[in-house]
Amino acid sequence: MTLEAEHYARARSMDVFLTKTDGWSGAQIIQAVDDLNAEISHFAAAATESCSFAKRSKAKAASLVVPPELENCTPWLGPAFSRILALRDHAQDPILVQLALQASIVICCARSLSLFCVGFPSKLDALLTRILAHMQTSEPQATSSRWRALTHRSIRMLYPGLEEYAVSELVTTMLRWSGAVFALCGSSGGPSADASSLLPAQLRRIAEAVYKLARVTREEILSTTFEVLVVDGGAPFEPGRMLNKMREGEGDEGHPGLPELGGLGGNGNGAHVNGHRHSHGLGHGHGAHAATAHPEDSGKVLCTTELGLRCVTRRDTRTSVVDPTATAVAAAVDPAEAFESRMLLLPKVLLDSAMDVIERG
């Protein structure tokens, strides 16, 4: 083979490498996250219904003193929400227990979906995440995505038992976190016998859905990077970036900015790559809710009850070779502007201002 033929063959293989199409559509990813949110909601409702809670006196609630054994019981929920759960009487109305369970499972799933490879040793996973983050900021979208896909698939092939291990570990964590929420809320007895067998099965379905979503978004999607979102407790409510859980069903709040979903790829996505936030990220195309604030949409976030979703894509900075200044111009671009972001699902949150509504209800 001549040198020219070798170069041509290499260029052709690189072209295939960089233009492989996505295995799943954006609409399918959105549906998968919607289904995961629904499964989490069903679990939280069933688990709460299966338990009873000891009555707490108003004097104890008014004391604002959390029992020592319950302090730091649920750190993932944050101190503000944990304090409310520890002091409130849930015997008659356990709605906050249900929301706390929902938030706990949502956070657990979000943490798993933020990993490079679910179930992989943490130090190795952190290293792979750093490598991917570097590639995403220095290479074309297709190059970093293809590397991610090949690496993730190779890990699964080398460790065939990884999926079962990852799913089992996720179920164990979700069960432990659920037990901590029940203890914090004063559960007077564990789930019924029937529920004790059904609830782990529900959690396993959730864990399997998380693993499948992680595999698909890492191996089957090359044109963009999908990321699930949760809002940190204590953050101020921002219309257009999140939805008020207590107002769900009051209108079409669901999928902001979806008219162009058929063409996910190449452009139209990007502000949060492997934990690195970019200031331009959110707030594009979220419909009327982004501009109109409701009186109840005020206060700080207590927890996230449903996962959000966005896609992040590196802009194509390749320019014509005719322009001799192209390289210098591309090098001068702000790294934050190298990505586009599109919000596909807004995360749903519970606000501290909702406590008055719940008390009145």
ABEGO torsion letter per residue (X at the ends): XBAAAAAAAAAAAAAAAAABBBABBAAAAAAAAAAAAAAAAAAAAAAAAABBBBBBBAAAAAAGBBBAAABGABAAAEAAAAAAAAABBAAABAAAAAAAAAAAAAAAAAAAAABABBGBBAAAAAAAAAAAAAAAAABBAAAAAAAAAAAAAAAAAABAAAAAAAAAAAAAAAAAAAAAAAAAAGBABBBBAAAAAAAAAAAAAAAAAAAAAAAAAAAABAABBBBBBBBBBGBBBBBGABBBAAABGAEBAABBGAAAAAABEGBGBEABBGGBBBAAABGBGAEAAAABBBAABBEBBABBABBBBBBBBBBBABBBAABAAAAAAAAABBAAAABBBBBABBBBBBBAAAAAAAAAX
